[in-house]
């Protein structure tokens, strides 16, 4: 995720924090490292991009795609919005 497109800028003061971290995504434990922390959140780096498998129905047919999370942002009306890029199978 080299681009900050769509990422909301943190308004709280950040301080550096370098620590190994484990986090869980849908039951799968992943590893990374913290970069910085603030009153409102933290930034982490991972060795590999977060991959997502997306399933949905289009034209009455089940579709399945592997994608990579590229960016995330909070929506003004609440909730989140995400940018994903397609991965080759």
Secondary structure, 3 states (H helix, E strand, C coil): CCCCCCCCCCCCCCEEEEEEEEEEECCEEEEEEEEEECCCCEEEECCCCCEEEEEEEECCEEEEEEEEEEEEEECCCCCEEEEEEECCC
